[in-house]
Amino acid sequence: MPFSDTLLEAGQDVWAAQKEHPFVRELATGTLDEAAFEHWIKQDYRYLLDYARLFAIAGTKATNEKTMTHLLGVAHQVLDHEMDLHRGFAADYGISDGELEAVEKAPTCVAYTNFLIRTAYEGSIAEIAAALYPCMQGYLDVGEHMASLATDKHRYTPFIEMYTSDEFRDATSWCRGFVDRCGEQSPGEHDAMRAAFLTSAKLEFRFWEMAYTQEGWGL
């Protein structure tokens, strides 16, 4: 069994919980509170800055030239393309670029990005691969689940289309192969990879909850 499948099997309860989360189900049907989606936009914008850093640092640790090139390319793609899409979403809700850049991370966003950056600096390339995988595979799987629940086009349809696009499927496929290669090349790191994967997966679930409850610091 490919190691990516082993990880997904270990995280199947978290995957099921994500798909049943009210943020996911209500976004799929177009009934999600706009304020919750705005909170997601703002926090995910801040998250993506560090997700790009994760890929960039991974690129510096890669020993294979082709892998290094791809990882650094993904970092650029996140900054150049995906964040532009978020700025577009934000503009639809009257949120300026300046407001996005000034957003304070919510506690869950802090926890998730701190975990990713610590893994990037302290972990091996195999651990980094496992830590970044839940975001890619999770959004594709959740996006496909949303698409299966949606019956009509609505204001959140572009979100569903973005994370079920051919481009995103290709990116996820590469990421899955990256995890598999790391699993094959580093059998002694399987436990560390599994731990990194599960931590990211649980934080993915908490990210939906953070957006749905519009989590802040309460200060």
N, C-alpha and C positions, 0 to 999 in steps of 0.2 A: 504493500500500500504506500503511495506517495506520502511523504511526511506531512505535507499540507493537509491531506485528508485525515491523518492522525490527529493533527491539531484541531481541525474542525469537529472531529468526533469528541475530543476532550471538551470543546466549548459548546456542544450542542444545546445545553440548557440555557446558556447565555444568548445564543442565537434565537432560540424560541422566545425568550423573554423580550428581546429587541422587537421581534415581529409583532408581539402582542401589546407592545407599549402604546398607550393612548396617543402619544405624539405621532407615531408611525401610522396608526389606524386612522386617525382623524385627518392627517395630512393627505392620506390616500383618497379619502372621500371628499376632501375640500372643506371640511368643517372645522379645521384647526383654528384656534384663536390667533388672529394676526399678531398679537403681542408676543405670543410664544414663538412664532416663526421669526419675528424680528429679533428676538433674543438669540435664537439659533444662528441667524445671519451674523450678528455681531460677535458672538463667541466663536463661531467656526472660522470667521475671518482671522481672529487672533490665533486660533489653533493652527491654521494653515501656515502661518509664518514659521512656527516651530516645526511643523511637519516637513516643510521645505528644508529647514536646517537639518532635520534628521536624515533626509536623503543626501544632502550635501556632505555631511560628516561621514555617512556610510560610504560615499564615493571616495573619500580620502583613505578609507580603510580597506577598500577592495584591492585585491592583488591582480585581478584579471582586467586587462585594459578595456575589453568590451563591457564588462559589468560596471567598471568605473565610469565609463562614458554614459551608460544608460542611467545610472543613479544620479549623476550630476545633471543629466538632461531632464530627469523627472523633477528635480528641485527647481530648475528653470521653468518647466511647464506649469508647476503649481503656482509660481510667482507671476508668470506671464499670462496664463490662461485661466486657471481655476479661480484665482483671486479676482480677475476681471469679471467673471461670472457672478461672484459674490457682490462685487461693487454694483453690478447691474441689478441684482436682486435688491440691494440696499436702496438704490436710486428709486426703484418702484415704490418703496415705502417712505421716501423722503429723507433717507439717511445719507448724509454727505460723506465724501471720502475722509474729511477731517474728523467727523464723528466716529467713523469706523476706527481710525487710527488712535483715537483717544479713549476707546472702550477699555474699561478695567476688566480683566479676566475674572470670571466667577470662580468660586472655590474648586468646582469640579474641573474646569478648564485648566486651572493652575496645577491641580494634581496630575492631570493627564499629560500636559505638555512638560512638566517637570520630570515625570517618569520617562518620557520619550527622550528628552535631552540627556538625562543622566545615563540612560541605556546607550545612547549614541556615543558618549564620551568614555564610559567605563566598560561597556559590553563589547563582545566580539561581533564580527560581521554577521555571524549566525543569529546571535541574540537580537541584533538590530532588525534583521529580516523578519524574525518572528514577531517583534514588537510593532512593526509597521503594517503587517499583514491584515490584522482585524479591521482596520479602517477601510482598506481597499475592498476586501472580500465582503465585509459587513455591509457597506453601502450598496454594493451590487446586489447582494441577496435581499436586503431590505427594499431596495428599489424595485426589484422584480416582484417582491411580495406586494408592495404598494400598487404596482401596475395591475396585479391580479385582482386587487380590491376596488380599483377605480372603475367607475362605470361611465363617467362623462368627463370632458375637459373642464378644468377649473383653474383657479389662480395659482395652484401649486403644481399644475401639470409640468411646467418647465423643470422643476426640481426632479420629478420622477424621470423625465426624459434625459436629463443630464446624467443621472446615475444608472441608466440602462442603455446608454448610447454605445455604439460600436467602439468608439474611442476609449470609453471607460472600461468596457469589457476587455479590450486589448491590454490596457494598463494592468488590469487585475490578473489577467492570464500571465503576463510577464512576472508579476509579483509572486504569483503562486509557483511558477517555475523557479524563481530565485530562492524561495523557501525550500523547495524540494532539493535544489542543488546544495544548499547549505546543510540540509539534513543528511544528505548522502556523504558529503565531504567531512562533516564534523559529527560523527555518531556519538562521541563523548559529550556533546553539548545538548543532547536531546532534552534532558531535564530542564536545563536553563532556557532553552528555546520554548518549551511548553509553559514554563512559568511566565516568561515575558509575553507570550501570546495571550495567556489567560488574563493577565493583568490588563493588557490593552483592551481585550474583549469586554471585560467588566466595566472599564472606564468608558467604552463606547456606549454601553447600556446606560451608564450614569449620565452621559452627555445628553441623551434624549430626555432623561428625567430633569436634568438641569434646565433645558430649554422649556420643557412643558410647565415647570413650576416657576420659571423665570427667577432662578436661583441668584441670590446676591449675598452680600456679606452681612446684611442685617444691622449695619452700623449707621 
